């Protein structure tokens, strides 16, 4: 996939995430994927995304940096939201949290087939513990 097209795909994916338009994920993800080394269906990924939004209704993904090479996308996000229900094993306390996420995608036939991500859960925990 051409890097310009991949950039457009990724930007549209992030826009869909921020709109919480998870019904659009078939545009961006293959039916079967590998997520952090584990097989996962797109439907399972959507369930996971919806669970995050159920706990943090105003969650947004803000792209800080993106690198595209061949069929790969690496992104650095600064995410933000206010948990209203328990999330990641932590009780909400009314605090809006900001945390870093690093994501690496592999693309085949114009959609993601592999995703590896790392969330700064220690930062989230620190913000919600006070």
C-alpha positions as CSV (number, residue, x, y, z in Angstrom):
1,X,0.0,0.0,0.0
2,X,1.4,3.4,-0.9
3,X,2.5,5.5,2.1
4,X,0.1,8.3,1.2
5,X,-2.9,5.9,1.1
6,X,-1.8,4.3,4.3
7,X,-1.6,7.8,6.0
8,X,-5.2,8.5,4.8
9,X,-6.3,5.0,6.1
10,X,-4.7,5.7,9.5
11,X,-6.1,9.2,9.8
12,X,-9.6,7.9,9.0
13,X,-9.2,5.1,11.5
14,X,-8.3,7.5,14.3
15,X,-11.3,9.8,13.3
16,X,-13.6,6.7,13.5
17,X,-12.1,5.8,16.9
18,X,-12.7,9.4,18.2
19,X,-16.3,9.4,16.8
20,X,-16.7,6.0,18.5
21,X,-17.9,4.8,15.1
22,X,-16.9,1.2,15.8
23,X,-19.4,-0.1,13.2
24,X,-16.8,1.3,10.7
25,X,-14.0,-1.0,11.9
26,X,-14.5,-3.4,9.0
27,X,-13.1,-0.6,6.8
28,X,-9.8,-0.7,8.8
29,X,-9.4,-4.2,10.3
30,X,-9.4,-7.6,8.8
31,X,-11.9,-10.1,10.2
32,X,-9.1,-12.0,12.0
33,X,-6.2,-10.2,13.5
34,X,-3.3,-10.7,15.8
35,X,-3.3,-8.3,18.8
36,X,-0.3,-8.2,21.1
37,X,0.6,-11.6,19.8
38,X,-2.8,-13.2,20.4
39,X,-5.4,-14.1,17.7
40,X,-8.4,-11.8,18.0
41,X,-11.4,-11.2,15.7
42,X,-12.5,-7.8,14.6
43,X,-15.7,-8.4,16.6
44,X,-13.7,-9.1,19.7
45,X,-11.7,-5.9,19.2
46,X,-14.9,-3.9,18.8
47,X,-16.2,-5.4,22.1
48,X,-12.9,-4.3,23.7
49,X,-13.2,-0.8,22.3
50,X,-16.8,-0.5,23.4
51,X,-15.9,-1.5,26.9
52,X,-13.3,1.3,27.1
53,X,-16.0,3.8,25.9
54,X,-18.5,2.4,28.4
55,X,-16.1,3.2,31.2
56,X,-14.6,6.4,29.7
57,X,-17.3,7.9,27.4
58,X,-15.3,10.9,26.4
59,X,-12.1,9.0,25.6
60,X,-10.1,10.5,22.7
61,X,-7.0,9.3,20.8
62,X,-4.8,12.3,20.0
63,X,-2.0,11.5,17.5
64,X,1.4,13.0,18.6
65,X,3.6,11.3,16.0
66,X,3.2,8.8,13.2
67,X,5.8,6.9,11.2
68,X,4.8,4.9,8.0
69,X,7.1,2.5,6.2
70,X,6.0,-0.1,3.8
71,X,2.9,-1.8,5.2
72,X,3.6,-0.6,8.7
73,X,2.3,2.3,10.8
74,X,3.8,3.3,14.2
75,X,1.9,5.9,16.3
76,X,2.4,7.7,19.5
77,X,-0.8,8.9,21.1
78,X,-1.7,11.1,24.0
79,X,-5.1,9.8,25.1
80,X,-7.5,11.6,27.3
81,X,-10.8,10.9,29.1
82,X,-12.7,10.9,32.3
83,X,-13.6,7.4,33.7
84,X,-17.1,7.2,35.0
85,X,-17.1,3.4,35.7
86,X,-14.3,1.1,36.8
87,X,-11.7,0.8,34.1
88,X,-8.6,-1.3,33.8
89,X,-9.3,-2.5,37.3
90,X,-9.4,1.0,38.7
91,X,-12.2,3.0,40.3
92,X,-13.1,6.4,38.8
93,X,-12.5,9.4,41.0
94,X,-13.7,12.2,38.8
95,X,-10.3,12.9,37.4
96,X,-9.6,13.3,33.7
97,X,-6.7,11.2,32.8
98,X,-4.1,11.6,30.1
99,X,-1.8,8.8,29.2
100,X,0.6,7.7,26.4
101,X,-0.2,4.9,24.0
102,X,2.2,3.4,21.4
103,X,0.7,1.4,18.6
104,X,2.2,-0.6,15.8
105,X,0.0,-1.8,12.9
106,X,0.8,-4.0,10.0
107,X,-1.4,-3.7,6.9
108,X,-2.3,-6.2,4.2
109,X,-4.8,-5.5,1.4
110,X,-5.6,-2.1,2.8
111,X,-6.6,-3.1,6.3
112,X,-4.8,-3.8,9.6
113,X,-4.1,-7.5,10.3
114,X,-1.7,-7.1,13.2
115,X,-1.7,-4.6,16.1
116,X,0.7,-4.3,19.0
117,X,0.1,-1.6,21.6
118,X,1.4,-0.5,24.9
119,X,-0.6,1.7,27.3
120,X,1.0,3.7,30.2
121,X,-1.2,2.0,32.8
122,X,1.1,3.1,35.6
123,X,0.3,6.7,34.7
124,X,-3.4,6.0,34.6
125,X,-3.2,4.3,38.0
126,X,-1.3,7.2,39.5
127,X,-3.9,9.7,38.3
128,X,-6.8,7.7,39.6
129,X,-5.3,6.8,42.9
130,X,-5.4,10.4,44.2
